Amino acid sequence: MIRETIAQIEKRLQNASSMSEQTRLELLGLLGTLRQEVTELSKTDADRAERIAGLADTTTEHATSSSPDPDSFKDSLDSFAGSVDGFENSHPNLVQIVNRICTTLSNLGI
């Protein structure tokens, strides 16, 4: 399921006409790392890994919408960022990559 969710996000990013090519490439690179990290997490906590991937999907959906709702986007961004609370010691790379994705998406100016 995680692979399908990440593939859906990649497709959405590739088709997002509202973002610069540089931002798109950055997010696609970050997404590749996120895929690795949540796949690793799924070995020990599959539910949490699915939740993180799902929140990544929801957040990018809001960010790439043709008419984004700033409040919904902020709520989804906060949920996505919060999804890795408590993983600082056990999965520091996962926390870092989610934070980088959130920062990049928030810089879109929605």
Secondary structure, 3 states (H helix, E strand, C coil): CHHHHHHHHHHHHHCCCCCCHHHHHHHHHHHHHHHHHHHHHHCCCHHHHHHHHHHHHHHHHHHHCCCCCHHHHHHHHHHHHHCCCCCCCCCHHHHHHHHHHHHHHHCCCC
